[in-house]
Amino acid sequence: MGTEKRYIHKRISICRACKGTGKIVTFDRLDILRHNPKSFTCTQCGGTGRVVIYGETSITVEPFMEGNANG
């Protein structure tokens, strides 16, 4: 009996894979002292450090009926 409205919204968030740097830094397994880092462009954000996240919110509004008010 109520009216339902859906809102689709997008927001920009920091990339979780690279923590906003745009690069992924790795080390070889045998590089114990971590002297030779290898850096690659993050594939999740494409090197920007930011990603777009889409969300959906649904709101249902019920009409007010005078006889059914609580309080």
PDB file with SEQRES, HELIX, SHEET and CRYST1 records, atoms N, CA, C and O in Angstrom:
SEQRES   1 A   71  MET GLY THR GLU LYS ARG TYR ILE HIS LYS ARG ILE SER          
SEQRES   2 A   71  ILE CYS ARG ALA CYS LYS GLY THR GLY LYS ILE VAL THR          
SEQRES   3 A   71  PHE ASP ARG LEU ASP ILE LEU ARG HIS ASN PRO LYS SER          
SEQRES   4 A   71  PHE THR CYS THR GLN CYS GLY GLY THR GLY ARG VAL VAL          
SEQRES   5 A   71  ILE TYR GLY GLU THR SER ILE THR VAL GLU PRO PHE MET          
SEQRES   6 A   71  GLU GLY ASN ALA ASN GLY                                      
HELIX    1 AA1 GLU A   66  ASN A   68  5                                   3    
SHEET    1 AA1 2 THR A   3  ILE A  14  0                                        
SHEET    2 AA1 2 ARG A  50  VAL A  61 -1                                        
SHEET    1 AA2 2 LYS A  23  THR A  26  0                                        
SHEET    2 AA2 2 LYS A  38  THR A  41 -1                                        
CRYST1    1.000    1.000    1.000  90.00  90.00  90.00 P 1           1          
ATOM      1  N   MET A   1       0.819  -1.186   0.000  1.00  0.00           N  
ATOM      2  CA  MET A   1       0.000   0.000   0.000  1.00  0.00           C  
ATOM      3  C   MET A   1       0.867   1.256   0.000  1.00  0.00           C  
ATOM      4  O   MET A   1       0.403   2.328  -0.389  1.00  0.00           O  
ATOM      5  N   GLY A   2       2.101   1.136   0.426  1.00  0.00           N  
ATOM      6  CA  GLY A   2       3.000   2.288   0.454  1.00  0.00           C  
ATOM      7  C   GLY A   2       3.679   2.498  -0.890  1.00  0.00           C  
ATOM      8  O   GLY A   2       3.542   1.696  -1.814  1.00  0.00           O  
ATOM      9  N   THR A   3       4.399   3.576  -0.968  1.00  0.00           N  
ATOM     10  CA  THR A   3       5.146   3.906  -2.168  1.00  0.00           C  
ATOM     11  C   THR A   3       6.619   3.616  -1.920  1.00  0.00           C  
ATOM     12  O   THR A   3       7.186   4.041  -0.913  1.00  0.00           O  
ATOM     13  N   GLU A   4       7.228   2.892  -2.845  1.00  0.00           N  
ATOM     14  CA  GLU A   4       8.641   2.567  -2.708  1.00  0.00           C  
ATOM     15  C   GLU A   4       9.442   3.362  -3.733  1.00  0.00           C  
ATOM     16  O   GLU A   4       9.072   3.430  -4.906  1.00  0.00           O  
ATOM     17  N   LYS A   5      10.528   3.954  -3.286  1.00  0.00           N  
ATOM     18  CA  LYS A   5      11.403   4.733  -4.158  1.00  0.00           C  
ATOM     19  C   LYS A   5      12.816   4.197  -3.996  1.00  0.00           C  
ATOM     20  O   LYS A   5      13.290   4.010  -2.876  1.00  0.00           O  
ATOM     21  N   ARG A   6      13.489   3.951  -5.114  1.00  0.00           N  
ATOM     22  CA  ARG A   6      14.866   3.463  -5.086  1.00  0.00           C  
ATOM     23  C   ARG A   6      15.787   4.543  -5.623  1.00  0.00           C  
ATOM     24  O   ARG A   6      15.516   5.165  -6.650  1.00  0.00           O  
ATOM     25  N   TYR A   7      16.864   4.747  -4.916  1.00  0.00           N  
ATOM     26  CA  TYR A   7      17.883   5.717  -5.309  1.00  0.00           C  
ATOM     27  C   TYR A   7      19.186   4.968  -5.573  1.00  0.00           C  
ATOM     28  O   TYR A   7      19.657   4.204  -4.731  1.00  0.00           O  
ATOM     29  N   ILE A   8      19.756   5.192  -6.737  1.00  0.00           N  
ATOM     30  CA  ILE A   8      21.062   4.636  -7.058  1.00  0.00           C  
ATOM     31  C   ILE A   8      22.048   5.790  -7.028  1.00  0.00           C  
ATOM     32  O   ILE A   8      21.889   6.775  -7.749  1.00  0.00           O  
ATOM     33  N   HIS A   9      23.060   5.663  -6.194  1.00  0.00           N  
ATOM     34  CA  HIS A   9      24.021   6.744  -6.038  1.00  0.00           C  
ATOM     35  C   HIS A   9      25.430   6.192  -6.176  1.00  0.00           C  
ATOM     36  O   HIS A   9      25.685   5.025  -5.875  1.00  0.00           O  
ATOM     37  N   LYS A  10      26.335   7.033  -6.630  1.00  0.00           N  
ATOM     38  CA  LYS A  10      27.723   6.613  -6.730  1.00  0.00           C  
ATOM     39  C   LYS A  10      28.585   7.536  -5.892  1.00  0.00           C  
ATOM     40  O   LYS A  10      28.270   8.709  -5.692  1.00  0.00           O  
ATOM     41  N   ARG A  11      29.681   6.973  -5.410  1.00  0.00           N  
ATOM     42  CA  ARG A  11      30.617   7.767  -4.628  1.00  0.00           C  
ATOM     43  C   ARG A  11      32.029   7.302  -4.948  1.00  0.00           C  
ATOM     44  O   ARG A  11      32.246   6.174  -5.391  1.00  0.00           O  
ATOM     45  N   ILE A  12      32.968   8.181  -4.717  1.00  0.00           N  
ATOM     46  CA  ILE A  12      34.369   7.870  -4.968  1.00  0.00           C  
ATOM     47  C   ILE A  12      35.011   7.476  -3.641  1.00  0.00           C  
ATOM     48  O   ILE A  12      34.848   8.158  -2.629  1.00  0.00           O  
ATOM     49  N   SER A  13      35.740   6.368  -3.665  1.00  0.00           N  
ATOM     50  CA  SER A  13      36.376   5.854  -2.456  1.00  0.00           C  
ATOM     51  C   SER A  13      37.841   5.537  -2.748  1.00  0.00           C  
ATOM     52  O   SER A  13      38.234   5.383  -3.904  1.00  0.00           O  
ATOM     53  N   ILE A  14      38.632   5.442  -1.701  1.00  0.00           N  
ATOM     54  CA  ILE A  14      40.040   5.073  -1.843  1.00  0.00           C  
ATOM     55  C   ILE A  14      40.129   3.585  -2.175  1.00  0.00           C  
ATOM     56  O   ILE A  14      39.426   2.764  -1.586  1.00  0.00           O  
ATOM     57  N   CYS A  15      40.988   3.253  -3.111  1.00  0.00           N  
ATOM     58  CA  CYS A  15      41.178   1.864  -3.536  1.00  0.00           C  
ATOM     59  C   CYS A  15      41.770   1.057  -2.380  1.00  0.00           C  
ATOM     60  O   CYS A  15      42.768   1.456  -1.780  1.00  0.00           O  
ATOM     61  N   ARG A  16      41.148  -0.072  -2.081  1.00  0.00           N  
ATOM     62  CA  ARG A  16      41.630  -0.911  -0.984  1.00  0.00           C  
ATOM     63  C   ARG A  16      42.846  -1.736  -1.380  1.00  0.00           C  
ATOM     64  O   ARG A  16      43.657  -2.096  -0.526  1.00  0.00           O  
ATOM     65  N   ALA A  17      42.978  -2.037  -2.662  1.00  0.00           N  
ATOM     66  CA  ALA A  17      44.092  -2.886  -3.103  1.00  0.00           C  
ATOM     67  C   ALA A  17      45.430  -2.173  -2.958  1.00  0.00           C  
ATOM     68  O   ALA A  17      46.410  -2.778  -2.524  1.00  0.00           O  
ATOM     69  N   CYS A  18      45.480  -0.883  -3.320  1.00  0.00           N  
ATOM     70  CA  CYS A  18      46.754  -0.140  -3.270  1.00  0.00           C  
ATOM     71  C   CYS A  18      46.771   0.913  -2.169  1.00  0.00           C  
ATOM     72  O   CYS A  18      47.756   1.635  -2.016  1.00  0.00           O  
ATOM     73  N   LYS A  19      45.694   1.003  -1.407  1.00  0.00           N  
ATOM     74  CA  LYS A  19      45.556   1.973  -0.307  1.00  0.00           C  
ATOM     75  C   LYS A  19      45.689   3.415  -0.784  1.00  0.00           C  
ATOM     76  O   LYS A  19      46.208   4.270  -0.066  1.00  0.00           O  
ATOM     77  N   GLY A  20      45.213   3.678  -2.008  1.00  0.00           N  
ATOM     78  CA  GLY A  20      45.184   5.040  -2.534  1.00  0.00           C  
ATOM     79  C   GLY A  20      46.455   5.507  -3.212  1.00  0.00           C  
ATOM     80  O   GLY A  20      46.524   6.656  -3.649  1.00  0.00           O  
ATOM     81  N   THR A  21      47.464   4.652  -3.315  1.00  0.00           N  
ATOM     82  CA  THR A  21      48.723   5.073  -3.932  1.00  0.00           C  
ATOM     83  C   THR A  21      48.725   4.894  -5.443  1.00  0.00           C  
ATOM     84  O   THR A  21      49.462   5.590  -6.142  1.00  0.00           O  
ATOM     85  N   GLY A  22      47.916   3.977  -5.959  1.00  0.00           N  
ATOM     86  CA  GLY A  22      47.895   3.698  -7.396  1.00  0.00           C  
ATOM     87  C   GLY A  22      48.924   2.676  -7.821  1.00  0.00           C  
ATOM     88  O   GLY A  22      48.962   2.284  -8.987  1.00  0.00           O  
ATOM     89  N   LYS A  23      49.760   2.237  -6.897  1.00  0.00           N  
ATOM     90  CA  LYS A  23      50.806   1.262  -7.215  1.00  0.00           C  
ATOM     91  C   LYS A  23      50.793   0.125  -6.201  1.00  0.00           C  
ATOM     92  O   LYS A  23      50.507   0.323  -5.020  1.00  0.00           O  
ATOM     93  N   ILE A  24      51.109  -1.067  -6.690  1.00  0.00           N  
ATOM     94  CA  ILE A  24      51.260  -2.245  -5.847  1.00  0.00           C  
ATOM     95  C   ILE A  24      52.756  -2.538  -5.765  1.00  0.00           C  
ATOM     96  O   ILE A  24      53.412  -2.695  -6.795  1.00  0.00           O  
ATOM     97  N   VAL A  25      53.293  -2.613  -4.568  1.00  0.00           N  
ATOM     98  CA  VAL A  25      54.720  -2.887  -4.370  1.00  0.00           C  
ATOM     99  C   VAL A  25      54.870  -4.321  -3.880  1.00  0.00           C  
ATOM    100  O   VAL A  25      54.251  -4.723  -2.895  1.00  0.00           O  
ATOM    101  N   THR A  26      55.706  -5.089  -4.587  1.00  0.00           N  
ATOM    102  CA  THR A  26      55.962  -6.476  -4.202  1.00  0.00           C  
ATOM    103  C   THR A  26      57.465  -6.695  -4.084  1.00  0.00           C  
ATOM    104  O   THR A  26      58.269  -5.898  -4.569  1.00  0.00           O  
ATOM    105  N   PHE A  27      57.818  -7.781  -3.437  1.00  0.00           N  
ATOM    106  CA  PHE A  27      59.216  -8.170  -3.270  1.00  0.00           C  
ATOM    107  C   PHE A  27      59.349  -9.633  -3.657  1.00  0.00           C  
ATOM    108  O   PHE A  27      58.403 -10.406  -3.509  1.00  0.00           O  
ATOM    109  N   ASP A  28      60.518 -10.014  -4.152  1.00  0.00           N  
ATOM    110  CA  ASP A  28      60.779 -11.422  -4.436  1.00  0.00           C  
ATOM    111  C   ASP A  28      60.793 -12.204  -3.129  1.00  0.00           C  
ATOM    112  O   ASP A  28      61.067 -11.659  -2.060  1.00  0.00           O  
ATOM    113  N   ARG A  29      60.494 -13.488  -3.242  1.00  0.00           N  
ATOM    114  CA  ARG A  29      60.480 -14.327  -2.053  1.00  0.00           C  
ATOM    115  C   ARG A  29      61.848 -14.410  -1.393  1.00  0.00           C  
ATOM    116  O   ARG A  29      61.944 -14.482  -0.167  1.00  0.00           O  
ATOM    117  N   LEU A  30      62.895 -14.402  -2.187  1.00  0.00           N  
ATOM    118  CA  LEU A  30      64.250 -14.549  -1.648  1.00  0.00           C  
ATOM    119  C   LEU A  30      64.859 -13.222  -1.206  1.00  0.00           C  
ATOM    120  O   LEU A  30      65.963 -13.210  -0.661  1.00  0.00           O  
ATOM    121  N   ASP A  31      64.173 -12.119  -1.424  1.00  0.00           N  
ATOM    122  CA  ASP A  31      64.676 -10.798  -1.025  1.00  0.00           C  
ATOM    123  C   ASP A  31      64.267 -10.544   0.430  1.00  0.00           C  
ATOM    124  O   ASP A  31      63.318  -9.809   0.702  1.00  0.00           O  
ATOM    125  N   ILE A  32      64.996 -11.161   1.352  1.00  0.00           N  
ATOM    126  CA  ILE A  32      64.641 -11.117   2.768  1.00  0.00           C  
ATOM    127  C   ILE A  32      64.759  -9.706   3.335  1.00  0.00           C  
ATOM    128  O   ILE A  32      63.926  -9.299   4.146  1.00  0.00           O  
ATOM    129  N   LEU A  33      65.772  -8.960   2.927  1.00  0.00           N  
ATOM    130  CA  LEU A  33      65.982  -7.609   3.449  1.00  0.00           C  
ATOM    131  C   LEU A  33      65.171  -6.547   2.701  1.00  0.00           C  
ATOM    132  O   LEU A  33      65.203  -5.371   3.064  1.00  0.00           O  
ATOM    133  N   ARG A  34      64.461  -6.951   1.685  1.00  0.00           N  
ATOM    134  CA  ARG A  34      63.582  -6.070   0.901  1.00  0.00           C  
ATOM    135  C   ARG A  34      64.337  -4.882   0.309  1.00  0.00           C  
ATOM    136  O   ARG A  34      63.949  -3.728   0.490  1.00  0.00           O  
ATOM    137  N   HIS A  35      65.416  -5.188  -0.399  1.00  0.00           N  
ATOM    138  CA  HIS A  35      66.215  -4.149  -1.044  1.00  0.00           C  
ATOM    139  C   HIS A  35      65.729  -3.832  -2.455  1.00  0.00           C  
ATOM    140  O   HIS A  35      65.977  -2.732  -2.949  1.00  0.00           O  
ATOM    141  N   ASN A  36      65.053  -4.752  -3.107  1.00  0.00           N  
ATOM    142  CA  ASN A  36      64.664  -4.578  -4.511  1.00  0.00           C  
ATOM    143  C   ASN A  36      63.143  -4.627  -4.672  1.00  0.00           C  
ATOM    144  O   ASN A  36      62.606  -5.653  -5.089  1.00  0.00           O  
ATOM    145  N   PRO A  37      62.456  -3.558  -4.357  1.00  0.00           N  
ATOM    146  CA  PRO A  37      60.998  -3.574  -4.532  1.00  0.00           C  
ATOM    147  C   PRO A  37      60.617  -3.502  -6.011  1.00  0.00           C  
ATOM    148  O   PRO A  37      61.291  -2.851  -6.809  1.00  0.00           O  
ATOM    149  N   LYS A  38      59.539  -4.176  -6.356  1.00  0.00           N  
ATOM    150  CA  LYS A  38      58.990  -4.113  -7.711  1.00  0.00           C  
ATOM    151  C   LYS A  38      57.627  -3.446  -7.612  1.00  0.00           C  
ATOM    152  O   LYS A  38      56.773  -3.862  -6.830  1.00  0.00           O  
ATOM    153  N   SER A  39      57.437  -2.423  -8.401  1.00  0.00           N  
ATOM    154  CA  SER A  39      56.192  -1.669  -8.322  1.00  0.00           C  
ATOM    155  C   SER A  39      55.418  -1.825  -9.624  1.00  0.00           C  
ATOM    156  O   SER A  39      55.979  -1.712 -10.714  1.00  0.00           O  
ATOM    157  N   PHE A  40      54.116  -2.088  -9.492  1.00  0.00           N  
ATOM    158  CA  PHE A  40      53.220  -2.264 -10.624  1.00  0.00           C  
ATOM    159  C   PHE A  40      52.031  -1.329 -10.466  1.00  0.00           C  
ATOM    160  O   PHE A  40      51.650  -0.977  -9.350  1.00  0.00           O  
ATOM    161  N   THR A  41      51.453  -0.933 -11.586  1.00  0.00           N  
ATOM    162  CA  THR A  41      50.231  -0.127 -11.549  1.00  0.00           C  
ATOM    163  C   THR A  41      49.087  -0.995 -11.037  1.00  0.00           C  
ATOM    164  O   THR A  41      48.937  -2.141 -11.459  1.00  0.00           O  
ATOM    165  N   CYS A  42      48.296  -0.460 -10.144  1.00  0.00           N  
ATOM    166  CA  CYS A  42      47.166  -1.195  -9.561  1.00  0.00           C  
ATOM    167  C   CYS A  42      46.128  -1.483 -10.640  1.00  0.00           C  
ATOM    168  O   CYS A  42      45.740  -0.591 -11.394  1.00  0.00           O  
ATOM    169  N   THR A  43      45.684  -2.736 -10.707  1.00  0.00           N  
ATOM    170  CA  THR A  43      44.694  -3.110 -11.716  1.00  0.00           C  
ATOM    171  C   THR A  43      43.274  -2.759 -11.289  1.00  0.00           C  
ATOM    172  O   THR A  43      42.390  -2.644 -12.139  1.00  0.00           O  
ATOM    173  N   GLN A  44      43.038  -2.588 -10.001  1.00  0.00           N  
ATOM    174  CA  GLN A  44      41.695  -2.258  -9.518  1.00  0.00           C  
ATOM    175  C   GLN A  44      41.302  -0.832  -9.874  1.00  0.00           C  
ATOM    176  O   GLN A  44      40.177  -0.588 -10.311  1.00  0.00           O  
ATOM    177  N   CYS A  45      42.222   0.112  -9.689  1.00  0.00           N  
ATOM    178  CA  CYS A  45      41.908   1.532  -9.900  1.00  0.00           C  
ATOM    179  C   CYS A  45      42.573   2.104 -11.147  1.00  0.00           C  
ATOM    180  O   CYS A  45      42.312   3.250 -11.513  1.00  0.00           O  
ATOM    181  N   GLY A  46      43.426   1.325 -11.802  1.00  0.00           N  
ATOM    182  CA  GLY A  46      44.108   1.805 -12.992  1.00  0.00           C  
ATOM    183  C   GLY A  46      45.190   2.831 -12.696  1.00  0.00           C  
ATOM    184  O   GLY A  46      45.591   3.574 -13.592  1.00  0.00           O  
ATOM    185  N   GLY A  47      45.667   2.888 -11.467  1.00  0.00           N  
ATOM    186  CA  GLY A  47      46.730   3.803 -11.091  1.00  0.00           C  
ATOM    187  C   GLY A  47      46.256   5.123 -10.520  1.00  0.00           C  
ATOM    188  O   GLY A  47      47.082   5.972 -10.184  1.00  0.00           O  
ATOM    189  N   THR A  48      44.947   5.324 -10.397  1.00  0.00           N  
ATOM    190  CA  THR A  48      44.433   6.591  -9.869  1.00  0.00           C  
ATOM    191  C   THR A  48      44.376   6.615  -8.353  1.00  0.00           C  
ATOM    192  O   THR A  48      44.426   7.687  -7.750  1.00  0.00           O  
ATOM    193  N   GLY A  49      44.273   5.450  -7.728  1.00  0.00           N  
ATOM    194  CA  GLY A  49      44.153   5.386  -6.274  1.00  0.00           C  
ATOM    195  C   GLY A  49      42.726   5.541  -5.788  1.00  0.00           C  
ATOM    196  O   GLY A  49      42.469   5.483  -4.585  1.00  0.00           O  
ATOM    197  N   ARG A  50      41.794   5.738  -6.712  1.00  0.00           N  
ATOM    198  CA  ARG A  50      40.382   5.931  -6.363  1.00  0.00           C  
ATOM    199  C   ARG A  50      39.519   4.978  -7.186  1.00  0.00           C  
ATOM    200  O   ARG A  50      39.858   4.651  -8.323  1.00  0.00           O  
ATOM    201  N   VAL A  51      38.411   4.537  -6.612  1.00  0.00           N  
ATOM    202  CA  VAL A  51      37.447   3.691  -7.312  1.00  0.00           C  
ATOM    203  C   VAL A  51      36.051   4.269  -7.121  1.00  0.00           C  
ATOM    204  O   VAL A  51      35.784   4.958  -6.137  1.00  0.00           O  
ATOM    205  N   VAL A  52      35.160   3.984  -8.073  1.00  0.00           N  
ATOM    206  CA  VAL A  52      33.771   4.429  -7.989  1.00  0.00           C  
ATOM    207  C   VAL A  52      32.946   3.271  -7.448  1.00  0.00           C  
ATOM    208  O   VAL A  52      32.998   2.158  -7.972  1.00  0.00           O  
ATOM    209  N   ILE A  53      32.185   3.543  -6.394  1.00  0.00           N  
ATOM    210  CA  ILE A  53      31.337   2.533  -5.764  1.00  0.00           C  
ATOM    211  C   ILE A  53      29.887   2.949  -5.951  1.00  0.00           C  
ATOM    212  O   ILE A  53      29.514   4.083  -5.651  1.00  0.00           O  
ATOM    213  N   TYR A  54      29.068   2.022  -6.450  1.00  0.00           N  
ATOM    214  CA  TYR A  54      27.649   2.286  -6.635  1.00  0.00           C  
ATOM    215  C   TYR A  54      26.872   1.664  -5.486  1.00  0.00           C  
ATOM    216  O   TYR A  54      27.148   0.536  -5.077  1.00  0.00           O  
ATOM    217  N   GLY A  55      25.910   2.395  -4.975  1.00  0.00           N  
ATOM    218  CA  GLY A  55      25.072   1.900  -3.894  1.00  0.00           C  
ATOM    219  C   GLY A  55      23.607   2.134  -4.217  1.00  0.00           C  
ATOM    220  O   GLY A  55      23.274   2.990  -5.036  1.00  0.00           O  
ATOM    221  N   GLU A  56      22.748   1.385  -3.585  1.00  0.00           N  
ATOM    222  CA  GLU A  56      21.311   1.526  -3.810  1.00  0.00           C  
ATOM    223  C   GLU A  56      20.610   1.643  -2.465  1.00  0.00           C  
ATOM    224  O   GLU A  56      20.866   0.864  -1.546  1.00  0.00           O  
ATOM    225  N   THR A  57      19.731   2.616  -2.364  1.00  0.00           N  
ATOM    226  CA  THR A  57      18.945   2.821  -1.160  1.00  0.00           C  
ATOM    227  C   THR A  57      17.478   2.717  -1.536  1.00  0.00           C  
ATOM    228  O   THR A  57      17.042   3.303  -2.526  1.00  0.00           O  
ATOM    229  N   SER A  58      16.729   1.984  -0.759  1.00  0.00           N  
ATOM    230  CA  SER A  58      15.306   1.819  -1.016  1.00  0.00           C  
ATOM    231  C   SER A  58      14.518   2.378   0.169  1.00  0.00           C  
ATOM    232  O   SER A  58      14.783   2.035   1.321  1.00  0.00           O  
ATOM    233  N   ILE A  59      13.548   3.241  -0.128  1.00  0.00           N  
ATOM    234  CA  ILE A  59      12.729   3.866   0.912  1.00  0.00           C  
ATOM    235  C   ILE A  59      11.265   3.563   0.617  1.00  0.00           C  
ATOM    236  O   ILE A  59      10.795   3.760  -0.504  1.00  0.00           O  
ATOM    237  N   THR A  60      10.546   3.080   1.635  1.00  0.00           N  
ATOM    238  CA  THR A  60       9.116   2.832   1.502  1.00  0.00           C  
ATOM    239  C   THR A  60       8.368   3.803   2.410  1.00  0.00           C  
ATOM    240  O   THR A  60       8.638   3.883   3.608  1.00  0.00           O  
ATOM    241  N   VAL A  61       7.434   4.532   1.830  1.00  0.00           N  
ATOM    242  CA  VAL A  61       6.644   5.509   2.576  1.00  0.00           C  
ATOM    243  C   VAL A  61       5.215   4.993   2.660  1.00  0.00           C  
ATOM    244  O   VAL A  61       4.561   4.756   1.644  1.00  0.00           O  
ATOM    245  N   GLU A  62       4.745   4.825   3.892  1.00  0.00           N  
ATOM    246  CA  GLU A  62       3.375   4.372   4.130  1.00  0.00           C  
ATOM    247  C   GLU A  62       2.483   5.589   4.375  1.00  0.00           C  
ATOM    248  O   GLU A  62       2.910   6.539   5.031  1.00  0.00           O  
ATOM    249  N   PRO A  63       1.271   5.574   3.866  1.00  0.00           N  
ATOM    250  CA  PRO A  63       0.375   6.703   4.113  1.00  0.00           C  
ATOM    251  C   PRO A  63      -0.082   6.735   5.574  1.00  0.00           C  
ATOM    252  O   PRO A  63      -0.210   5.690   6.212  1.00  0.00           O  
ATOM    253  N   PHE A  64      -0.323   7.923   6.091  1.00  0.00           N  
ATOM    254  CA  PHE A  64      -0.778   8.099   7.463  1.00  0.00           C  
ATOM    255  C   PHE A  64      -2.273   7.836   7.531  1.00  0.00           C  
ATOM    256  O   PHE A  64      -3.047   8.384   6.745  1.00  0.00           O  
ATOM    257  N   MET A  65      -2.680   6.980   8.492  1.00  0.00           N  
ATOM    258  CA  MET A  65      -4.096   6.725   8.724  1.00  0.00           C  
ATOM    259  C   MET A  65      -4.395   7.176  10.139  1.00  0.00           C  
ATOM    260  O   MET A  65      -3.752   6.723  11.087  1.00  0.00           O  
ATOM    261  N   GLU A  66      -5.363   8.062  10.288  1.00  0.00           N  
ATOM    262  CA  GLU A  66      -5.618   8.718  11.563  1.00  0.00           C  
ATOM    263  C   GLU A  66      -5.950   7.757  12.697  1.00  0.00           C  
ATOM    264  O   GLU A  66      -5.523   7.996  13.826  1.00  0.00           O  
ATOM    265  N   GLY A  67      -6.665   6.721  12.458  1.00  0.00           N  
ATOM    266  CA  GLY A  67      -7.080   5.807  13.513  1.00  0.00           C  
ATOM    267  C   GLY A  67      -5.977   4.872  13.980  1.00  0.00           C  
ATOM    268  O   GLY A  67      -6.125   4.250  15.032  1.00  0.00           O  
ATOM    269  N   ASN A  68      -4.889   4.745  13.254  1.00  0.00           N  
ATOM    270  CA  ASN A  68      -3.842   3.780  13.573  1.00  0.00           C  
ATOM    271  C   ASN A  68      -2.600   4.403  14.183  1.00  0.00           C  
ATOM    272  O   ASN A  68      -1.561   3.746  14.236  1.00  0.00           O  
ATOM    273  N   ALA A  69      -2.665   5.637  14.642  1.00  0.00           N  
ATOM    274  CA  ALA A  69      -1.478   6.310  15.185  1.00  0.00           C  
ATOM    275  C   ALA A  69      -1.124   5.731  16.548  1.00  0.00           C  
ATOM    276  O   ALA A  69      -2.005   5.523  17.382  1.00  0.00           O  
ATOM    277  N   ASN A  70       0.155   5.471  16.779  1.00  0.00           N  
ATOM    278  CA  ASN A  70       0.633   4.986  18.081  1.00  0.00           C  
ATOM    279  C   ASN A  70       1.082   6.169  18.905  1.00  0.00           C  
ATOM    280  O   ASN A  70       1.839   7.005  18.412  1.00  0.00           O  
ATOM    281  N   GLY A  71       0.641   6.263  20.136  1.00  0.00           N  
ATOM    282  CA  GLY A  71       1.137   7.318  20.996  1.00  0.00           C  
ATOM    283  C   GLY A  71       0.046   8.102  21.530  1.00  0.00           C  
ATOM    284  O   GLY A  71       0.276   9.047  22.285  1.00  0.00           O  
TER     285      GLY A  71                                                      
END                                                                             
